[in-house]
Amino acid sequence: MRRLAIGLAGSMILLLLGVRFTAAQGTTYNGEITDEKLNCVQNPIKAADGIKDKTACVLYWAHSVTPGEKYVLYDEATKTTYQLDDQVMVQPYVAEKVVVTGTLNAATKTIHVTGIKAAS
């Protein structure tokens, strides 16, 4: 009987830890995918002559300058910038308002991206 009680208690602890971990995986962050120096959210945007489009601006800073800049999530409402650990996953959403799902490393302000979708 005692073994059963210990086993059930252990199972409950693991279950609670699993629920807590799953909840952390599902945190969402809203913002816009832009360049890490926020050149493309400024008015006027800072890019090479002739680039006036946000998407072209972000791609310019990521691919045409050396060293290239990384993509970040910029939350205009809170003026917060988050680094993104998966640059490939977020590239199709350059200059778009998005919802990023993942876990935040608060020390580095880096989101471990587990999902991304266009904001509705």
ABEGO torsion letter per residue (X at the ends): XAAAAAAAAAAAAAAAAAAAAAAAAABBBBEBBBBAAGAAABOBBBBBBGBABAAAAAAAAAAABOBBBBBBBBBAAAGBBBBBABAAAAAAABGBBBBBBEBBBAAAGBBBBABBBBBX
